[in-house]
């Protein structure tokens, strides 16, 4: 089975590798649920997360939405549009209170021309996203909803999980709030399907909800379930 962490939609980065781009630049405070840019806006800036979390989402004409990825600390977003038609193809929304660097496209391009270390890092982030998008296409083509959900839970454990005990049993608490609809938007499914699968995992004792947070009670079982799907 391929390492699911390498293609997780929760994307982070190394701010130190962007020193030349961020030097003497102050981040802006962005409140939770604030729109950073809308799908269809002119792409004049790229953005880097100093702290917090940003959801990158695309919308169909029907109103249906698809979460493309989650930008964590050090992640760059909005950059794909500047090399296409200079139109943001997605919307960016702060999930929590965040600090965001805004870099005008002209300044970004100037830095990329002058500093190879920044350029190399920028290329690596583009490749990372490319692998994530490629894997998502493969998952949607060949993976059943339950396995896409299990993969998402494992990614959440890696990103936000801490060891805990529930009713005397060890588990991994996922320390962020998310809804069934959030998961559905991420895996291109629907809320009913996600709710039913979460209920099945709960009946099997693999997942519980405790103090408003989901807890994975048997990570190994989820890992084996995902591995069996990949081998099949």
N, C-alpha and C positions, 0 to 999 in steps of 0.2 A: 504494500500500500504506500502511496506517495505521502510525504509529510504534509498534513493538512495545514500546519502552521505557516508554511511558506507561501500559501495562497489564501490566507485568511483575509476577509474583507475589512478587518480592522487593521488599518495601515498606520504605522508610526515611522519616525525617522530620527536622525541624529542632528540636533541643532548645531553642534560643534562643527560638523562638516559644512555648514552653511555660513560660517563666520564671515567670509568676505562679502556675502550678500546681505547679512543682517547687521553688520558693524554700524554702530551709531544710529541704529533704527529702533524706534520704540513701537511696541505692539499696541493695538487698540483693544479696549475692553468691549466684548460682545456679550450681551445678555442672553440667557437661555431662551430659545425659540425665536431669536432674531434672524431675519433673512440677511445673509451676507451678499448674495446675488441671486437673481432669478434666471431660470432657464429662458434663453432667448435674448438676454441682455448682451450689450457689446462687451467683449472681453478686453478690458484695458489693464487689468491687474492680475497677478497671481498671488496666492495666499499661503502662509505657513503657520501652522498651529504652534504657539509657544506653550500653551496649556489649555486643557479642556478637551472638547470633542465636537466634531462637526459632521453632520450627515449630508452626504452627496446623493441627491435623488433626482431621477428623471421622471417626467410625466408624459403619458400618452394623451392624444387628443380627447380620448374618452374620459380622461380624468384619473385613470388608474396610475398608480405610482410604483416605481421600482427603486429600491435603495441600491446604489451602485457600490459605494464603499463608505466606511467610517474613517474620517481623518483624525488621528490621535496626535499626541505631542511629536513635533518634528516633521509631520506629514505636509507635503505640498499638495495644493489642490487648485483647480482652475487653469493649470498650465496646458492641458491637452488642447484647449480651445485656441491658444495663441499660435499653434502651428497648423491649424486647420483654416476655418473661415472667420476667426475672431468673434465667434458667437458662443456664449456659454451653452453647452448642450445639456447641462443639469442645473439644478438649484442647490444652493449650499445653505444649510440651516444649523445654527448652534444648538446642540443637544443639551448642553449645560453652559453655565457662565464660562466664557473662554477668553483667552488673550490671543489675538491674531495679528500676525505681521501682514501688511499689504505692500506689495512690491509692484510698481508700475512696470509694464512689459518692456519699455525702453531700457529701464535700469537693469532688469533681468538679463536681457539680451546683451547688454554692454558687459556685464559681469561674466557671462558665459563665454564671450569672445576673449576676455582678458585672463581668466583664471581657470586652468585646466582642472584643478581639484574640485571646484564647484561644478564644472561641466560634467565631470565623471560621475559625481554624486547624483546630479540631475538625471543623467542617462540611466543610472542604476534604479532610481525611483520609477522612471518610466517603464523599465523592464519589469520591475516588481508588479506594477499595475497591469501590465500586459499579461503576465502569467496568471494573475488573479482573474482577469476577465476571460482568459482562455479556459481556465479551470471551471469557471462558472458556466460557460457554454457547454463543456463536457458534462458537468453535473446535471444541467437541465436536460441534456440529450439522453443521458444513460442512467441517471440515478433517481430512484423513487423518492417521494416526498419525505418519508420517514428517515431515509439516510441523509438527505440534505439537512433535515432538522437536527439529527444526531451530530453531524459535522459542525453545525452552527453552535450547538451546546458545547462541544469540545473546544471550539475556538473561543467561546466565552469563558470557559474554565481557564484556558491559557492566558487570556487577557485580563480577566477580572476575578479569577477564582482565589479563594483562601480556604485553608483547611478549617473544618468546624465539626461539631458533633450535634446530631439531632436524635433525640430519644435514645441516647447511648450508642448511636451508630456514627462512624466517621463519614464525612462527606466533603464536598467542595461547594462552598457558597459562592454564587455569582453576585458580585457586589454592585450591580447596577439594576435599575428597574427597566423592564421591557415588557411589552404586551405581545399577545399572540399575533396581533395585526402587524407589529414591528417585524416579527420573524417572517410572517407571510410576505411582507414587502421585500424582505431581504432575499428570500429563496424563490420568489416568483410563484407563490402558491396563494391560497386563500385562508382566511381566518378560521373557518370551520374545520378545514383539514388540519391545520396546526393545532387547534384546540382538541380535536379528537386524538391526535397522536400524543400530545402532552398528557392527556387523560390515560392513554394506554401505557405510557412510560411510568406514570404514577401508580397505576394498578400493579405493574410489575415490580414496584419498589425501587425503580431506578432514578426517580425524580420526585422531589417533594417541594412544597412551598412553605417557608418558615420565616416569620417576621417580615413578610413582604418581599422576600427574595427567594429565587429558585435555588435549590440545592441538589447537585448531582450526587446520588448516593452510591453509585457503582460506576466509576469512570472506566474501569477495565471492561465491564460488560458493554458499555457504549463503544469503546474502542474496538472490541472484537466484532460487534455488530457492523461497524463501518468497514472493518477489514474483510469480513465475509462478503459484503456487497461488492467491494472492489475486486476481490478474487473471483467473484461470480461473473 
